[in-house]
C-alpha cells in the first residue's frame, strides 16, 4: 500500500469555533465527558452534536437527536 500523507486532526477548540458559526450553542448536557451542542434549526437527527473524541471514522463530530444526546 502506498503511504498516504497524514492530515492533522481538527482540535476540539477549532471545531467549536466552526460550529458556533453554524448556529450550535453549548448545552448543559455532557456525553462521554464531552460537551453537547444544540441547533434546533437542523434536521432532528443532527440537532445535537458532540466532539468525536477518537475520530475513528474520520469525522470531527458525532450527531444525534435529543434522546441520543441524553445518553438514551
PLY file of the C-alpha trace (Angstrom):
ply
format ascii 1.0
element vertex 72
property float x
property float y
property float z
element edge 71
property int vertex1
property int vertex2
end_header
0.00 0.00 0.00
1.21 3.48 -0.79
1.85 5.84 2.07
-0.82 8.46 2.40
0.03 11.92 3.69
-1.27 12.39 7.19
-3.76 15.13 7.91
-3.73 16.90 11.21
-6.91 16.34 13.15
-9.08 19.34 13.96
-8.80 20.12 17.66
-11.90 20.46 19.80
-11.29 24.22 20.20
-11.03 24.68 16.42
-14.14 22.59 15.85
-16.16 24.58 18.41
-15.37 27.81 16.55
-16.71 26.25 13.36
-19.97 25.06 14.90
-20.57 28.38 16.66
-20.65 29.91 13.19
-23.27 27.32 12.18
-25.64 28.25 15.00
-24.92 25.49 17.52
-24.98 26.53 21.18
-23.43 24.69 24.13
-25.93 22.89 26.38
-25.66 21.64 29.96
-25.66 18.06 28.63
-22.43 16.05 28.68
-21.94 12.82 26.75
-18.90 10.61 27.38
-17.25 13.54 29.15
-17.75 15.94 26.24
-19.97 18.98 25.90
-23.07 18.66 23.73
-24.17 21.46 21.38
-27.68 22.09 20.04
-29.14 23.79 16.98
-32.95 23.48 16.66
-32.82 24.59 13.01
-31.02 21.40 11.94
-32.80 18.14 10.97
-33.84 16.17 14.08
-31.03 13.61 13.76
-28.41 16.40 13.65
-29.76 18.84 16.25
-27.35 17.62 18.94
-23.65 17.16 18.31
-20.56 16.40 20.35
-16.88 16.31 19.51
-15.80 12.86 18.29
-13.05 12.05 20.78
-11.34 9.33 18.76
-12.39 10.21 15.22
-12.08 6.57 14.16
-14.47 7.16 11.27
-12.59 10.22 10.09
-15.12 12.73 11.36
-14.89 15.53 13.87
-18.45 15.40 15.23
-20.97 12.79 16.28
-24.59 13.82 15.82
-27.96 12.62 17.01
-31.36 13.51 18.40
-32.20 14.59 21.97
-32.60 11.01 23.22
-29.12 10.16 21.92
-27.62 13.30 23.49
-29.10 12.43 26.86
-27.48 9.01 26.69
-30.61 7.08 25.74
0 1
1 2
2 3
3 4
4 5
5 6
6 7
7 8
8 9
9 10
10 11
11 12
12 13
13 14
14 15
15 16
16 17
17 18
18 19
19 20
20 21
21 22
22 23
23 24
24 25
25 26
26 27
27 28
28 29
29 30
30 31
31 32
32 33
33 34
34 35
35 36
36 37
37 38
38 39
39 40
40 41
41 42
42 43
43 44
44 45
45 46
46 47
47 48
48 49
49 50
50 51
51 52
52 53
53 54
54 55
55 56
56 57
57 58
58 59
59 60
60 61
61 62
62 63
63 64
64 65
65 66
66 67
67 68
68 69
69 70
70 71
